[in-house]
C-alpha cells in the first residue's frame, strides 16, 4: 500500500507543470484558472493536472460558486521525503566509507 502511494506521488511529481502548481499552492489556495495562468494553458489542461495531483492526495479541491479552489496537502510529500531520506543515509554511509578508503591509500 505504501509503495503504491509512493508510486502515485512520484508520478504526480514527475511533471514540471504539476511541480510548479504545487509550488504555487504552497503560497495558498488558488483556483484552477489561477494555476493555469503561469503555464499559458487552458482550464481543461490545468484541470487534468489538478486531477493527477488530487489522485495522489497532494491537492484537495472544493467548489465555491463557479470556482474550483485547490489547496496543498503536504502529507504525501512527507511520506516521499521519508523514503528518500533512507536512501540518502544509505549513500552517505557508502560515500563516507569510500572517502575513508581513499584516505587510507594516500602515502
C-alpha positions as CSV (number, residue, x, y, z in Angstrom):
1,X,0.0,0.0,0.0
2,X,2.8,2.4,0.9
3,X,4.7,1.6,-2.3
4,X,1.6,2.3,-4.4
5,X,1.1,5.7,-2.7
6,X,4.7,6.5,-3.3
7,X,4.4,5.5,-7.0
8,X,1.4,7.8,-7.3
9,X,3.1,10.6,-5.5
10,X,6.3,10.3,-7.6
11,X,4.2,10.0,-10.8
12,X,2.5,13.3,-10.0
13,X,5.8,15.0,-9.2
14,X,7.4,13.8,-12.4
15,X,5.8,16.5,-14.4
16,X,7.3,20.0,-14.1
17,X,3.9,21.7,-14.6
18,X,2.5,19.8,-11.6
19,X,5.5,20.7,-9.5
20,X,5.0,24.3,-10.4
21,X,1.4,24.1,-9.4
22,X,2.4,22.6,-6.1
23,X,4.9,25.4,-5.5
24,X,2.1,28.0,-6.2
25,X,-0.3,26.2,-3.9
26,X,2.4,26.3,-1.1
27,X,1.6,30.0,-1.1
28,X,-2.1,29.5,-0.5
29,X,-5.3,28.3,-2.0
30,X,-5.8,29.0,-5.7
31,X,-8.4,28.4,-8.4
32,X,-7.7,26.1,-11.3
33,X,-7.7,29.2,-13.6
34,X,-5.0,30.8,-11.4
35,X,-3.0,27.6,-11.5
36,X,-3.2,27.6,-15.3
37,X,-2.1,31.2,-15.8
38,X,1.7,30.8,-15.4
39,X,1.7,28.0,-17.9
40,X,-0.4,29.6,-20.5
41,X,-2.7,26.5,-20.6
42,X,-6.4,26.1,-20.9
43,X,-8.6,25.5,-17.9
44,X,-9.2,21.9,-19.1
45,X,-5.5,21.3,-19.3
46,X,-4.9,22.6,-15.8
47,X,-7.8,20.6,-14.5
48,X,-6.2,17.4,-15.9
49,X,-3.0,18.2,-14.0
50,X,-5.0,19.0,-10.8
51,X,-6.8,15.7,-11.2
52,X,-3.5,13.8,-11.1
53,X,-2.3,15.8,-8.1
54,X,-5.7,15.2,-6.4
55,X,-5.4,11.5,-7.2
56,X,-2.0,11.4,-5.4
57,X,-3.5,13.2,-2.4
58,X,-1.3,16.2,-3.0
59,X,-4.2,18.6,-3.6
60,X,-7.7,19.0,-2.1
61,X,-10.3,20.6,-4.3
62,X,-13.5,22.4,-3.2
63,X,-16.2,24.2,-5.1
64,X,-17.1,27.8,-4.2
65,X,-19.8,29.1,-6.5
66,X,-18.5,28.6,-10.0
67,X,-14.8,28.3,-8.9
68,X,-12.9,25.2,-8.0
69,X,-10.4,26.1,-5.3
70,X,-7.4,23.9,-4.7
71,X,-5.1,23.7,-1.6
72,X,-1.9,21.8,-1.0
73,X,-2.0,18.7,1.1
74,X,1.7,18.1,2.1
75,X,1.1,14.7,3.7
76,X,2.2,12.6,0.7
77,X,5.3,14.8,0.3
78,X,6.3,14.0,3.9
79,X,6.0,10.3,3.1
80,X,8.1,10.7,-0.1
81,X,10.7,12.7,1.9
82,X,10.9,9.9,4.5
83,X,11.5,7.3,1.8
84,X,14.2,9.5,0.1
85,X,16.0,10.1,3.3
86,X,16.5,6.4,3.9
87,X,18.4,6.3,0.6
88,X,20.3,9.5,1.5
89,X,21.6,7.7,4.6
90,X,22.5,4.6,2.6
91,X,24.5,6.7,0.1
92,X,26.1,8.9,2.7
93,X,27.3,5.8,4.6
94,X,28.8,4.4,1.4
95,X,30.4,7.6,0.3
96,X,31.9,8.2,3.8
97,X,33.4,4.7,3.6
98,X,34.8,5.4,0.2
99,X,36.4,8.6,1.4
100,X,38.0,6.6,4.3
101,X,39.4,4.0,1.9
102,X,40.8,6.7,-0.4
103,X,42.4,8.5,2.6
104,X,43.9,5.2,3.8
105,X,45.5,4.8,0.3
106,X,47.3,8.1,0.4
107,X,51.1,7.8,1.1
